[in-house]
Amino acid sequence: MTRTLSFSVVVACNDDQVLATCIRRSPDLAFAREFVVKRDFASAGLAYNAGLAETTGEVVLFVHQDVYLPPGWLSTMATNVEILTRHKPNWGVLGVFGVNAAGARVGHLYSTGLKGVAGQPFQEPVEIVSLDEVVLILRRNSGLSFDERLPGFHHYGTDICLEAVRNGKSAFAFDGFCLHNTNGIVWLPWAFWGSYAYMRNKWRKQLPVLTNILPITRFAWPVLNYFLRNAWSSFRKTRWIGRRQSDPVELFQTLIQNGQINALPRRPERAAAPN
């Protein structure tokens, strides 16, 4: 890094124990200019925009309460921000897991819900069309904010990427390996389908819209396929669901000892240009 990056953190919280045992234990976040926790909001857009208004960092991290960012994560993020600022100064949004225009998933994290590593290490930032909400980073002077009419806590990562493009900005994923200490699910909740319907209507002229979970399309074939596949898996009992661990720091160390992950996040070369 050529200089210290000024950053703030915003977390929407509905479980103080998860907050304390996961994101609060991320060592690099001690250097945040502000750490804002928003409670009792009806949607991510309302919570995150309220947090955005309270912060002053050059970039703002919107992070799930059940995420653990390992030591060295801040340096990796700052290096990627520096690369983007140099080579893609119109960037607006950055995340750790997304989908590119070809439909390929780009990212690198460990999910307890999935009981394994999702994605793989990669070098420079990659331009994407949609981001997972687990970690989102907004450049403050991009002028971007979240859609407060989008209901609940789903699809706002996809929506902010689409808003970025509509406003002449771009969105990227970087190898900011983290641990998502979450409970797995068998069926997507009803709230997911409410935000899915909203997105389908809002972005109807851009359909299909790719996401990490299901593409948003004019017709309902991906949704029907999801329900058929899930029903078959449930009937055959072939789906194993992971559970949140009590100590993500200990889990992280175990993953290192078992050789499943590296001790430090991957840092790109400063001279590298993003894809």
N, C-alpha and C positions, 0 to 999 in steps of 0.2 A: 504494500500500500504506500502511496506517495503522501497521503494525508489521512487524518482521522475522519471517519465518516460519522456524521451526526445522524442518529437514528432514534426513533421512538417506537414503542410497542403498544398495541391495543389488543385486548383479549375480551371476548364476550364469554361470560361465565354463568353457569347454573349449578356448579358443584365446587365449593371452596376446597374440599379435600383433594379433588383431582387437580385443581389449579395449583395447590401447594406442593403436591408430590410430582408434578410433571413440569409444566412450563416455568414455574417459579424456581425450579432447581437447575435450569439451564444457566451455566456459569457466565457465559458471555453477555447475557442480558443485564448483568450488573452495570454495564457501561451505557445503558440506554439513557437518553436525555429524559424521557418520561416512560413510565410503565402504567398504562391506564387500563383499569378493569371496568367493564360495563356489565351491569346486571339488570335483569327484569325487562329486557327489551323484547318486543314482539317479533323482530326480524333482525337478520345480520346487517341489512342496510341501515336501519335506524341506529343500531348499536355502534357500528363502525363509523358512520358519519359523525355521531356524537363524539367518539374518540378522536377522530381526525381533527375535529374542531378544537380539541383540548391540547393537541400536540404541536411541536415546533421543529421536529427533526427534518433533515433533508429528505429522508426516506422514512416511511412508516410501515412497520411490520404488523400485519393482522394475522394472529396465530391462534390456532385452536388451543383450548385449555389443556388438552391431553397430549400435547407434543413435548418432547424433550429434544433440545438442541445441544449437541455434544460440544465439548471444548474445541475451539478452533473454528467454529461455525461462523462467527462474526467476521473473521479475517477472510474466509472464503467468500462470504456474501459481499464484503466490501471490494474485493478484487474483481468480482463479476460486475458489480455496479460501476466500477472504474472503467472496465472494458466497454460496457454498454454506453457509458457517457461519452467515451472517446470515439467509438465506432458507430453507434446508433443513438445519437443524442435525442431522438424523438421517442425513445422508449418510455413507456408509461407504467407497465405492470411486469412484475417478476415473481416467479414461484418455483417450487421444487418438484412439481409433477404436472405434466400437461399432455396435450395431444397436438400434433402438428397437422398441417394442411393435408398430408397424405393419410392421416388416420393413425399414425404410429404414436405410441405412448412414449413420452420422454421424461425421465425423472429417475430418482433414486432415493428410496426410503425403506424403513422397516415398519411393518404393520403387525401389531399383535392380533388384530382382528383377522388378518389374512394368514397369520402364523408364518410369516416369511418376508424376504426382501422383495420389494416391488421395483422393477426397473434395473438399471445397471449404471456403473460409473461412466461419465462422459466428460469431455474436456471443456470447450467453450460454451457460452450460452446458446440456446437453440430457439429460434422463433417458433411460436406456437399459436394456435387459434383458441385454445381453452385451457384453463388451469384448475387443478384441484384446489379446494379451499383450505387445505391443511395449513399452508403458509402462503400468504400473499404479501407482496411488497409494492407499495405505491411510491412513485416519485412525486414529491409534494408539488413541485412547480409544473407538473403535467396538467393540473387542473381537474383531474379525475375524481369522482366520488361514486358512492354506491347508490343503486336504485332503491329508494325507500319504499316503493310500491311492490317490489318483489317480495312475496310472502315467505316467511319462515327462514330457514337456515340452509337452503340448498340452492345450487345453480348460480350463486352470486359470483363465483370464480369465473364461470363462463360468461356471465353478463358483463363483468368489468372488462374482460378481454375484448368483447364485441364493442363496448363503449369506447375503449381505447382506439380501436381501428376506425370507428365512426368519427372520432375526433382527430384523426391523422396521427395517432400514436401507434406503438407496437407493443407486443407482449412476448415474454421470453420465459423459458425454464432454465435453471442452472443446477449443477450438481451440489446442492446444499443438503447433503444427507442428514436425515433426522429420524427420530423414532416416534411413530404415531402409536401411542399407548391407548388403544381403543378396543371396545367390545365389537366383535363381529356381529353381523346381522344375517338372518335368513331371508327376510323380505324387506324391500325398501318401504319406509313408512309412508302414510298417507300424505304427510307434509311434502314429501318429495314430489308426488304427483300434482299437488297444487302449484308448486313453483314450476314444474315441467309444463303445465298448461299455460301458465303466465308467460313463460319464455317462448312457447310455441306461438302465442298470439303476438307478443311484442316484436319478435324477430321473424315474422312470417315471410317477409320479403327476402331474408337471407337463408331460409331453409334449403337443405338440411344444415343443422348446426352440430358439430362434433363435440362430444364431452367424454370424460373419462369413464362414465358409467354407461349411458345410453345415448345414441344420437337423437337429436330432436328433429323430427321429420313432419312433413305435411300429413302423411298417413300413419297409421298406428302399428305398422308391421314390427318395428323394433320392440315396442311395448308388448305386443302379443307374443313375440318370440321369447322375451324375458320371462313372462308368466309361464309359458309352456316349459321352458328349460328349468325354471326354479321348481315348478310342480313335480317334474320328473326326478330332479335331484332329491327333493324332499321325500318322494315316494320310495326311492331306492336307498335313501339315507347315506348318500355318497358325499355329502358336504359337511366338512368339519369346520366348526366355527371357533375362532380363537377368542380369548378373554383378556381384558386389561390386567396388567401385572401391578403388584403393589409397589414395586421399586424399579422404575425405568432406568435409573442409573446403574443398578446392579445388573439389570437385563442387558444394558449396553455393554458393560464389561464382560459379561458372559458371551455375548455375540463376538466380541473381539477375541477372547480366549479360544473360542471354537473355530476361529478363522472365517466366520461368516461375513464379517465386515472389517474395514480398516480402522485403526485407532483415530485417525484424523480425516476430516472431509477432504475431498480432492480439490486442489487449487489449480486453476488454469494458469497458463503462461500469460504474463501481462501484455505481451505483444500480440497475442492471438486475437483474431477478429471473430465475432459470433457468426454462426451459420445463418 
